[in-house]
Amino acid sequence: MFYLIYFCVVSIILHCAKAATTSFPPPIIRTLDTTGQVGPEFKTLDPAVPVDEATHKLAKANEDKKVEDSKFWFNVGLKQLEKIVNVAKNNDDNSYKKKAKNIIIFVGDGMGVTTITAGRIYKGQYLKHGLGEEEKLSFDEFPYTALVKTYNVDKQVPDSAGTATAMFCGSKAHYGAIGMDSTRSPNNSTQGRLTSIMDWAQKENKRTGIVTTTRITHATPAATYARIYHRDWECDSKIPEQSKAHYIDIARQLVETSPGNKFNVVLGGGLQPLGAMNPMEKRTTPWEGGTEKVCSRNDTLNLPEMWLKMGKEINDERAFVSTQEELKQLDLKKINSLMGLFRNNHMTYAIAKEEGEPSLKEMTEAAIDVLERGNKSKGYVLLVEGGRIDQGHHQNYARAALHEVYEFDMAIQAALEKTNENETLILVTADHSHAVTLNGYPARGNDILGFANKPGQDPIYETLTYANGPGFKDHLNLSATTENIWITNFTEKQRQSSTYRHLATLPLPDETHGGEDVALFAHGPGSSLVRGVFEQNYIAFVMSYAGCMGPAKDFDNSCQHRSGAGSLSISLLLFAAVSFVPYIHIFDN
């Protein structure tokens, strides 16, 4: 009887305790108990302190624990390389030793896994290849894939500057930082300064180039050549007064300092930041958003003219073009260095391309023609960015963003067709994801830009929606009842427009990035180094090791043996010749 009473009392107490703890959110998140249980430690912000100040203090406290500078991240990258090489050795797999004469890294800016899936379906439906879901993107066929962790040293969800710095310089960085590690200073341009894959390549006498659909001074391409405290400093007019004595702007760094001033290819948008604005430029589609604004120079420099003049001084055959037709007229096999800038700001979204602009495919083909010199060079390193995927998402322009994926895919296919797979490592990845969702239960073959409902289901909603962005206000029903807060009666013409915004559920002028892992696809010599889940800065070490350049060049002795296809063939020929010498007298007799 005693035990029955005890059991009832305990049950009542536990029930009340449960009710008490589930009725209200706990005042603090606890994941560690007093017994030394291992687990993550969460710190909460003090509600009495303003959010910005509290966030800063929390970030500072995290920084004080350990300095995640370039030394720290280089160690992370080399350890990851060692781990993957050891796995290969344990499986008697020597493919990791294969070396790449050429490297092309394709970055689909903002091309998260959801965007890849939606882009694949869009491609199939756009080309009318069946229902869409079964379509393949060119990089779907690559033999090696991995997942990449994209966070910045100070942000759970990153930006393109910090992520590009990780990919191209081998060290993670702060949100907004380009080519500088976490020790950067606004008053010291040498503190935290990094080198990039382009520096490493040029040291090995490889040719180098960048291609983008954004401004050539934008964050992703800039990380290959610039070292600057903040990504916004594209023009001299954007550098704060206290930093002007210490930094020159990104555009000047491209033309005046290494490695940018040694690039053999520079193709993209951005005439205005380089002081060469086209006043006659046409703009027929009213694209919106902060990304449509561009800085101007105060110093009146015309940097393309300076670039051409510098070429004459060093006897470098250079060409500058600003239209698709001018690009087509060039003999690209004879030009040593090419600069093409085709818009004042970013290049126009491909779905409504303005007259005179080359496609990303055309620019990629031109870049390879300029860079490829066969046996006359030691190879090349090329960045190709599909940058407007990201910007389409930022404005909830789902159709424009997916069409950019299609254009990006065609550029990759062109590169595959123009390069030797035994000599060229091709990587395809994204710098970060976006807050876009592929949702609902649409039927197989349903328009990826259409509605997701089951038959007869209400209310209707789109397959692609955003967690936030300007699409909120476009769809909000101001006279709504509690059951009908969204406008759904857009005309078909409105929904087919390239500037139609898909639904967003939180009003922001600019949709945010997403923080989930992104995919990395690899093809060619060195591609077997891409496997598993790893930090984003490891991508730089893949290129370093496979290309025999930079910090991983001397990781082992494989670069001395050059076990790529070309060098292997030469070694075999030499071996055969030496082996054949003792038997020559037989033929003499």
N, C-alpha and C positions, 0 to 999 in steps of 0.2 A: 504493500500500500504506500509506503514511504517513497519507493522509487517511482511509482505512478504519479504521485503528487509532485515530486521533484522534476520529473520529465515534463509535466504540464506547465509548471512554473517557468522552466528554462525555455520551453517552446514559445510561451507568451512573451518572455523578455526578448528572445531573438526576433520574433515577429515584429514587436514594437521597434526594436533597434533597426531592423531592416526598413520598416516604414519611415522611420525618422531620417535614415541616411539616404533614402531614395526620393524623398519628397523635395529635398533641397540639394543643390550641387555642393559638393564638399568644398570647404574654404581653400584647400591647397591640395595639389596633386602629390601623392606619396607613392613612390615606387621602391623605396628602400626601407627595410625595417631595422630594428636594433640588433638583429642577430647577424648582421654583416652580409645579408643577402645581396648578391651581385645583380645590378640592373642599372638602367639609365637614371641619371639624376636630373630632375626638372627644377628650375627656379622660376618663381612667379614674380611678376612685376608688382612693385609697391603702388597700390591705387592712389596713394596720397601724392605721388610724384607724377608730373606731366608725362604723357606717353613718350614723346621724343627724347626727353631727358632720361627716362627710365630705360628705354631701349638702348640708348647710348651707353649707360652705365653697365647694363647687362652685357653688351658687346665688348666693352672694355674689360670687364671681369673675365670673359672668355678668352680674350687676347692675352691677358696676363698669365693664364695657365701655361701656355706654350706659344712660341713664336712660329707660326706656320709660314716661314719664309721660303725662298727658293731652295735653300739647303735641305729643309724639311721635305719639300715636295719632290726634289730630285731623288732623295732617298726612297720615297714612296714609289716613284716611277721605276727606279732600278730594281727594287725588291719585287715589284710586279713582273718585270721582265725576267728576273731570275726564277720566279715561281713558274712562269709559263714555259721557260726553257727547260727547267728540271722535269716538268710533267712530260714534255716531248721526249727528253732523253730516257725517262723511265719506260716510255712506250716505243723505244727504238725508232723514233720519228725525227729525221734530220731535216725536215722541210723548213724548220725555223732558221736554218743557216743560209737559205737562199737570199741573195742580195738583189736589190732593185737599182737599176741604172737611173730610172725615172720614177718620180712619185707625183701623183695627182690626188689631192684631197678635195672632195666635193662636200661643201657644207650647205645643207638645206636649213637656212636660218628659221628656227621655230618649228622644224619638221619633226614633231613628236610622233609616237607610234600611232596615235589616233589619226593624225594627219596623213601618215603613210597609208593606213588602211583606207581612209576616205579617198585619198588621192589615187590609189590603185583602182578603186571602183569608178571614180570619176573618169580616169583614163579609158577604161573599158567602155563606159557608156558614151563618152565623148567621141571615141573612134567607132562606136557601134560594133564592138567586138563581143557579142553575146550579151549576157545579163550584167556583167561588170565585176561581180565578186571574184570570178575565176581569172581575171586579167592578171598579168604580171608586170611589175616595174622592172627595168633593166637590172637593178641591183638585187632584186629578189633571187636571182640566180647565182649570186656570189657565194663561194663555198664556205666562207667563215663569217660568223656574226657574233656580236657581244652586246652587253648592256653597259651603259656608261653613266656614272653618277656625276651630276652637273652642278652641284651647289658651289657657291663662292665661299671664300673664307669667312665672310660676314653675313651671308644670306642663304637661307634655306632654299629659296627660289631665286635663280641667278639672272644676270643680264648677259648680253652678248659680248661685252668688253671683257669681263672676268672669265667667261667661258672660252673665248677665243684666245686669251692669254694662256690659259691652261693648255689648250690644244696645240698652239704654235710655239709656245715658249717653255713648256714643261713644268710650269709652276702655277698652281691656283692663285687667285688674286682677289682683291676687293671688288665689289660691285662698282662698275664705272671705271676701273683701272685698266690701262692698256700698256702691255709690255713692262709692267713693274710689279714686283711682289708686294707682300703685305707690309714691308718696311718703308714704302714710298713716302715721299714728303712733298708738299706743294711748294716748298722753298729750296729743294735740292733735287736736281734732275738726274744725279748719278746714284742717289740712294735707292736701292731696290731695283735698279736697272737690270733688265734681262736681255738675252739674245734670243733670236727666233730660228725656226727651221730655215728661213731664207739666209740668215747669217751663216748657219752651219753649211748650207748648200754652196754658197758663194765661196766659202773657205776651201771647199773641195773642187772649185772651178766648175760647178754646175751652173747651168742657166736657170733663171728664176722669173716667175711672173704671177700676176694676180688678175682675176676676172670676177666681176660682180654685177648684179643688177641694181645695187644700191649706189650711193656716192662712193667714190673710191677712197674717201676719207672716213667712211662710216666704220663702226666699231670692229666688225669682223675682219675686213681686209686690212684695216689700220694695224691690227695686232701683229701682222707679219713684218711691219717695218717701223712702227712708231713706238716710242717710250714716253708716255705722258701721264700725268697725274689723273686727268679726267677725260673721258671720251668726248665730251662736248667741245673740247678745245680744237675744233677742226679748222677754224680761222683765227687770225691774230685778234680779231674783235671779240672773241669769246674767252680769251685768257684773262683771268682777274689781274688787277694791277699788281698785287703782291707777288704774283708768280711770273710776270712778264720778263723779269731779269734772269729767270732761271730756265724757262722753257720757250721753245719755238713751237708754233702750232703744227698740227698733224699734216696739213697740206705742204708746208715748207719742209717738214721732215721727209716726206715722200720724194721731193725733188732735190733736196740739198744734202741729206745725210744717208749713210749706209745703214741698212741694205737697200732702201728704196731707190736711191739714185743709181743703183746698178741693176735694177730690174730690166729684163728684156721685154716684158709685156706688162702693160697697165691698161686694162679695158673696163669701162663701166660708166657710171654717171658722175656728176660732181664738177661741172665746169665752174660754177660760182665760187665754191671754196678755194679753187685754184686761181681765181682772179681772171677768168676768161669767159664771163657770162655771155650767153647768146641772147640779145635783146629781142630777136625776132622769133623766139621759140613759141610754138603753138601748144595750147592746152585745151583739148576738146571735151574731156570728161571731167566733171567736177569732183575729183577725189578729195576726201576730207581727212582731217587728223593732224596731229602735231608733226608727224613725219613729213608732211608736205611743205613744211617751213625749212629754210636753208639759210645759213649764215653768209655774210658778205665780208670781204676784206677791207680793212682800213688803210693798209699800207700801199695800195694800188699796184702791187706786184702782179705780173702775168706769168704764172709759174710754168705753163706749157711752153711759152716762148723762151723762158730761162732754160728749160729742159733741152730744147732743141739747140740753143746756143752752147750749152755745156757739151752736147754731143759733138759739135764741130771742133771744140777745143781739144777733145781727146780722140778725134778721128773715129768716132762711133757713128755708123750709118743709122740715123734715126728718122722716124716718120710719125707725124701727128695727124689724126683724122677725127672728124666730129659727125660724120654721117655714114650710114650703111653703104652708100654708093662709093664713097671715098675708100672705105675698107675693102670693098670688092676689087677696086682698081689696083691695089698694091700687089707687088710680087713678094709675097710673104717669105719665100725661101731665101731671099737675098737681103732682106732688112734685118739688121742686128737687134734693133730695139724699136718697139712700137708702143705709142700711147694713143688710146682712143677714148674720148670723153663725149658722150652722146646726148646728155641732158644737163641742164643747169643744176638740177637736184638729182634725185634717184631716177633711174630709167622707169618708164611708164609700165604699169601692170600689163603683162603680155596679153590679157584678154581684151584690152582696148589700146593696143600699142599705137603710138603716134608715128606718123610717116617719117622715115629716115632713121629709125632706130633698128639696129641689128638684134636678132634674137640671142638668147644665152647660148644656144647651140652654135650659131654662127661665130660668136665671140670665142667660144671654146675651141672650135676648129681652127680659127685664125691663130689663137695662142699656141696651139700645138705645132702649127706650121712654122711659126717664128722660133719656137724653142727647140724643135727637133732638128738636129744637125748630124744625125747618124754617128759614124765613127769619128767625125770631126769635133765631137764634144764629149764630155764626161757625163752627159745626161742633164736632167732638169728637174725642178720642183715647181709645181703649179697649184695654186689655190683657185678653185671655182666656187663662187657662192651664189646660191639661189636666195637672194636676200629679201625678196618681196613676199615670200611665203609668210614670213613673220609679220610684215607690215599689213598684209591683208587681214590676218587674224586680229591684229590690234584694233582694227576698225570693224570687226565682225563681218568683213567682206568674204564670206566663205567661198563663194564662186571664184572670186579673184585669187584667193589663196590656193585653192585646189588646182586652178589652171597654172599657177606658178609651179606647183609640183610636177605637172605634166611637162612644162617647159624644161624644168630641171632634169627630169628623167630623159628627155631627148638629148640634152647635152651630155649626160653620162653615156648614153648609147653611142653617140658620136665619138666620144673619147675611146670607148672600147673598140670601135671599128678602125680608129686611126692609129692605135698603139699596138706594140708587140707585147702580148701577154706574158712572155718570158722575161721581159725587161722592165715592165712598168707595174708598180704597185698602185692600185686605185682603191682609195678609201672613200666611203660615203657615210656621212653622219649628220647629226644636227647639233647645234650648240645648246639648245634647250627645247622644252615643249611649250604648249599653250593651254589655256583654260577652255578648251573646246571638247565637246563630248559627242560621241556617236551613240545614239540612244534609241529606246523604243523597240517596237517589234515590226519594222517595215518588212514587207514581203520580199522574197528573193527577186533581185532585178529592179527593185523600186528605185526611183531617181534618188541618188545620194543627197541631192540638194532639195528633196521634196519632203513630204510629210511621213511621220513614223507610225501613225495610228493603225490599230486593227480595224477592220471594216465595222462601221457604225459606232466606233468609239468617239466619245466627246469629253473634253474639248480636243480639238486637233492640235498637233504640235509637230515641230520639225525634227528630222533625224539628226541634223547637226545643230546643236545649240551651244551657247557660251555661258560660262559661270558669271561673267561680268562683261561690261563694255557699253558702247554707245547704242547697241541694238535694243537695250532696255527701253529707251524713250521712244524709239521708232515703233515699238509694238505695244506700248502701254495704252490701255483703254481708259481715258480720263473720265468717262461716264460709266465706268464698269460697276456691276454688282459684285458681291463677294464671290460669285461663281464664274464671273467672266471678266477677269482683269486684263486679258490680252486681246489685242486686235488680231484677227486671223483672216479677215476678208480682203487681203491684198489681191489686186488683179494679177493675172498670169504675166502680163507685160512688166509689172512692177517686180515680180519675183524673178523674172529672167534677166533683169537689169544687172549689169556688172557691179553697180554700187548699192544693190539691195543688201541690207544688213540682216543677218539671222538673229533670232531671239537671244537676248542676254538677260539674266535674272537679277543682276545687280548693276545699278547705273554708275558707270565710270566713263570718262571721256576717251580712255584708251584701255582696251582689254589687257589683262596681265599675262605674263608667262606662266607656264606650269612647271612644277618642280620634280616630276617623275623622271626616272631614267630614260635616256634616249638610246636608240639602236646605232650600232656601228657595223657596217658591211665591208668586207675586204676581198680583193681579187688580185692575184699576181704574186710575185716573189715577196715573201715576208708576210703574206696574209694569214699564215697559220699562227702568228703572234696574237691574233685577234680572237679571243675566246674567253668566256666567263663574264664576270661582272667586275668592273674596275673603276678607279678614279679617272676623271677626264684628262688629267695631265699625262696619263700613260700613253695617250695617242701620240704625243710628241716623241716619246721614247720608241714607239713602234717605227716611226719614220726615221728616227736617228739610227737605230740599230739596223733596220733593213736597208737604209740608204748609205750606210758607212759614213756618217757625218755626225758632228755634235757629241753630246755627253755620253752616248751609248756606243760610240764607234769602237772603243777599246774595251767593251764589256767582256769580250773573249777574243780569240784569235780568228774568228770567222771572217772578219773583214780583210785580214791579211791573205786568206786563201781565196776570197771572193768566189764563193760557191754558187753564184748565179749561173744561169744557163749559158750566157756568153763566155764567161771566164772558164766555166767547166769544159766547154767545147774546145777552147784553146789548150787547156791542160791535157785533154785527151789526145789532141793532135800532136802535141809535143811528146807525150808519152809514147805514142805510136811511132813517131819518127825516130826517137832514141832506140826503141825496141827493134826497129827495122834495120839499124846500121850494121849489126854483125852479119846480116844475110846478104848484103850488097854484092859480095864477091861471087855468090852463086850465079848471079846474072852476068857478071863479068866473064865467067867461064863459058 
